[in-house]
Amino acid sequence: MGVDYNTKRKAVWGRGQIETLVRKKMQSRVTALMVNVDMLSPQELFKIFHVPIYDRYNIVLSIFKHYAKTQEARLQIQLAEIPYIRSRLHHLNKYRTDPTTLHVERQSERASVDEFEVLRLREQSLRKKLQQVVEKNVDKAAEETRDAAMVAVVG
């Protein structure tokens, strides 16, 4: 569906486009929606379409998370999620929305806990774990090369 990226207009889609999208959604029995524009909040879009709303970053993270095989890859993905969660927390706090609408898990169940501080601490621990895993992999590679047999051909 075409989008008008002109910043002077208040509407993202032209007149009647949202109704057309809702009609297409009903005809196709859509279970989720991917939107590339941040002009409407996910909560507003969820109220219109009544299906989960995803953006590009969320989809890419989900794909990488699904295909991550090594511990290092899993840690890197968890680390990459933190800026996304942080930006979504700003939105959650500003509009008091349900975290499931934004596909974000609350970092703590208590409201008195500063979630940004929890994220900062989580980021620190993930960086430490990632550094340990990388060092372990480097040590393992060095050990394999050290244990390898050396052959020299002279003359």
URURGI-V118489 format. One record per backbone hydrogen bond with DSSP energy under -0.5 kcal/mol. NH is the residue of the N-H (numbers start at 1). CO is the residue of the C=O. E is the energy in kcal/mol with one decimal. If there is no record, write none. Layout:
nh=NH co=CO e=E
nh=NH co=CO e=E
This chain:
nh=4 co=12 e=-2.4
nh=5 co=3 e=-0.8
nh=9 co=6 e=-0.8
nh=17 co=14 e=-1.8
nh=20 co=16 e=-1.9
nh=21 co=17 e=-2.6
nh=22 co=18 e=-2.6
nh=23 co=19 e=-2.3
nh=24 co=20 e=-2.6
nh=25 co=21 e=-2.5
nh=26 co=22 e=-2.2
nh=27 co=23 e=-2.2
nh=28 co=24 e=-2.3
nh=29 co=25 e=-0.9
nh=30 co=25 e=-1.6
nh=33 co=52 e=-2.5
nh=35 co=33 e=-0.5
nh=35 co=54 e=-2.7
nh=45 co=41 e=-2.3
nh=46 co=42 e=-2.6
nh=47 co=43 e=-2.1
nh=48 co=44 e=-1.6
nh=49 co=45 e=-2.9
nh=50 co=46 e=-2.4
nh=52 co=31 e=-0.7
nh=53 co=101 e=-0.5
nh=54 co=33 e=-3.3
nh=59 co=55 e=-2.0
nh=60 co=56 e=-2.7
nh=61 co=57 e=-2.4
nh=62 co=58 e=-2.1
nh=63 co=59 e=-2.3
nh=64 co=60 e=-2.6
nh=65 co=61 e=-2.6
nh=66 co=62 e=-2.1
nh=67 co=63 e=-1.9
nh=68 co=64 e=-0.9
nh=74 co=70 e=-2.1
nh=75 co=71 e=-2.3
nh=76 co=72 e=-2.3
nh=77 co=73 e=-2.1
nh=78 co=74 e=-2.2
nh=79 co=75 e=-2.1
nh=80 co=76 e=-2.1
nh=81 co=77 e=-1.5
nh=82 co=78 e=-0.7
nh=82 co=79 e=-0.6
nh=83 co=79 e=-0.5
nh=84 co=80 e=-0.7
nh=85 co=81 e=-2.8
nh=86 co=82 e=-2.8
nh=87 co=83 e=-2.2
nh=88 co=84 e=-2.1
nh=89 co=85 e=-2.3
nh=90 co=86 e=-1.6
nh=91 co=87 e=-1.3
nh=92 co=88 e=-2.6
nh=93 co=89 e=-2.8
nh=94 co=90 e=-2.1
nh=95 co=91 e=-2.6
nh=96 co=92 e=-1.4
nh=97 co=92 e=-0.7
nh=101 co=98 e=-1.3
nh=102 co=98 e=-0.7
nh=102 co=99 e=-0.6
nh=103 co=100 e=-0.7
nh=104 co=99 e=-2.2
nh=113 co=110 e=-0.6
nh=115 co=113 e=-0.8
nh=118 co=114 e=-1.9
nh=119 co=115 e=-2.3
nh=120 co=116 e=-2.2
nh=121 co=117 e=-2.5
nh=122 co=118 e=-2.4
nh=123 co=119 e=-2.6
nh=124 co=120 e=-2.1
nh=125 co=121 e=-2.4
nh=126 co=122 e=-2.5
nh=127 co=123 e=-2.4
nh=128 co=124 e=-2.1
nh=129 co=125 e=-2.5
nh=130 co=126 e=-2.7
nh=131 co=127 e=-2.4
nh=132 co=128 e=-2.3
nh=133 co=129 e=-2.4
nh=134 co=130 e=-2.5
nh=135 co=131 e=-2.5
nh=136 co=132 e=-2.4
nh=137 co=133 e=-2.3
nh=138 co=134 e=-2.4
nh=139 co=135 e=-2.7
nh=140 co=136 e=-2.4
nh=141 co=137 e=-2.2
nh=142 co=138 e=-2.5
nh=143 co=139 e=-2.4
nh=144 co=140 e=-2.0
nh=145 co=141 e=-1.9
nh=146 co=142 e=-2.1
nh=147 co=143 e=-2.2
nh=148 co=144 e=-0.6
nh=154 co=152 e=-0.6
